[in-house]
Amino acid sequence: MTVRFELSAEDVAEFSVYLYSRSPEGRAARSRQLRTAITFAVVAALLFAGLQWIQTTESAGLATLFSTGGSIMAMLAFLVFLGWRRTSMSAIRSAAEQLAGTKNALISVEGPYELTVDDRGVRQTADGLDDFLAWRRHARFDESDSHFFLLRTFHAMNNAVGATATIIPKRAFDSPESIDQFAQYVRQRLEDQAIDLDDSDFS
């Protein structure tokens, strides 16, 4: 099965944003950021609540001030988290688009691609370079609304020249049926490879 397409900087940026927003790695990073924001908000609220309690017997005005301050700090922590996340997404997309034109990038570079998948693995040709990777060198197959992402294993990324993932725009297919056929074929090859690896453990 062969697919031909023109990979753009926007396609590469889409993959980078997908990794951050929807992949397991991205979800883990966002969870850490959210925990940090919540921790800051809780600490700020407790601090102001403690100060409020101390000042209650002396000044009702100060108590109200500290209570309001705690609420404001908690709200600011949440807003900072949302703003930081939005800025991060924009920075990730911008950096990916810049790297897309770099031949030494760790992600796919823009230009014309020819991708062939068969029982042995995945071969892609781009800018005169021919790259083949067996199915066992692929970690998983993900997709967004507009793209497929065939991610390589950690070993493959460190021992082969090329991308961390093969990016396949769905616009490269001429019908929804061909999109489904491609996805089913790739998933079946990866499942077969996983079964073969499991069987080899007992051989």
N, C-alpha and C positions, 0 to 999 in steps of 0.2 A: 504494500500500500504506500503510495507516494503522494506527498502534498507539497505544493509550491506556494510561496507567499513572500511578501515584502515586509520585513520586520522594521518597525519604526521606533523612534525614541519613546513615543507614547506607550508602545507595547511593553518596552523594558520597564518604564515607570510603573505601568499597571502591575507588573510582577512584583516589584519592590513594595508597592503599597499593599498588595495582596499578602505578602509575607508578614508585614507588620500588623495588618488589620484582621486577617482571617486564618493564618496558619497557626499551628500549635505553638510555635516559637513566638509569634507575634502576640498571641493571647496571653502567654506567660509574661511577656514584657509589660503588657498593659495592666495585668493583674498586679505586678510589682509597683507600677506607677500609682495605681489606685490605692493600694495599701499604704503607700507613702503619704498620699494626700489625706487619707482618712486618719492616719496616725497623727499627722500634723494638726488636723482639725480637732481631734479629740483632746490632744495635749493642750492646745490653745483654749478650748472650751473649759477644761478642768482648771487651767491656770486662772482664767478670769473668774470662774465660779468660786475658787478658793479666795481670791482677792475680794470678791463680792461678800463672802461670808465674814471675812476679817473686818470689812468696812461697814457691815450692816449696823452694828451698834453705835457707830460714830456719825455716819452720814448717809441718809437715804439717797441723796443725790449721787454720791460716789457709788453706791450699790447699783443704782440704775445704770450708771456709766459703765461699770465693769460688766454688767449683764449684757448690755448692748454691744460692748466691745467684743465679748466672747462670741456672740452670734455673728457679728461682722467678720471676725477672723475665720470662723468655720466656713462661712459663705465664700470668703476670698480664697480659701484653700481649694474649695471645689472649683471655683471659676479659673484659678490658676492651672489646675489639672486639665480642665477642658481646653484652655488656651494653649497649654504646652503640647497637648496631644494633637491639636489642629496644626500647630506650627511644625511639629515633628513630621506629620504626614506630608506637609508641603515641602519640607526640607528633603525628605526621602525621595519624593517624586522628582524634585529639581536635580538632586545628585545623580539619580538613576538616568535621567535624560542626558546629563552631561557625559556620563560613563558610556552611554550607548554608542557613541562614536569612537570609543577608544578600543583599539584592537587587543590590548592587554587586560581589558576589564574582566572581572570574574563573573560577569553576567553577559548574556548574549548581546552582540553588537548589531546595530541596524544594517539593513541591506537585504538583498535577495537570498532566500533560503530554499533549498530542496531537501525535504525530509522523507526518509523511507523507513518504514517499520516492517519487520518480518519476524520469523520465528527465532532468529539469532539475536536480534537487538535493534538498535536505532542508529541510522546513519544520516548525518546531516552535512550538506555541502553549502558553504557560504564564503564568498570572496576568494574563491580558489582553494580553500581549505576543506579537506575531507576528514570528518570526524566520525568514528564508529564506537559505540558503547554497547556492550552486552546487557541483557535485561537484568542480570544480577548486580550490575553497577548502578541501578536506579532504585531509589528509596521509596518513592510513592508518586502517584498521579493525582494531581489536584486540578480543579477548574473554578473559574469565575463565570460570570454571565457572558463574558466576551472572549475568554482565553482558556487554553489548556496549559498546564505547567507540569512537565515531567522532570521531577527533581532527582538529582544524582546523589549517590551515597557519599558519605564523608571521605571514604578512601578514594573514590573516583575524582572528587573535587581536588584532592591533594596530589594526585598522580597523573592527571591528564590535563592537557592544555585545552581550555575552553570554559564553558559556562557552568554555573552551579545548577542551572536548569535549562531545559529546552522549552522555549516559549512558542506556543502554536496559536495564532489568532484564529478564532472560529470563522472569521470572514474568508479564510482560505478554502472553506468547503462550500460546495455549490447547493447544498440543501440540508435541512434539519436531519434527514435520514442519514446522510453521509457523516454528519457530526456524531450522531449516535453510534454508527458503525465503527468509526475510529475510536471513540471512547471505549466501547465494549471490547474491541480487539486489544487495545493497550492494557486494559484492566485484566483481561483474561491471560495475557502473556505474563503480567506481573504475578498474578495468582498462581499460574503454573510454575513460575520460577520459585516462588515461596514454597510450594509443595515439594519441588525437586530438592531444595535446600534442606527441608525438614527430613525428607527421606534419606539424604546423604548422611545425616547425623547417626543413623542406625545401620548404615551399610558397613 
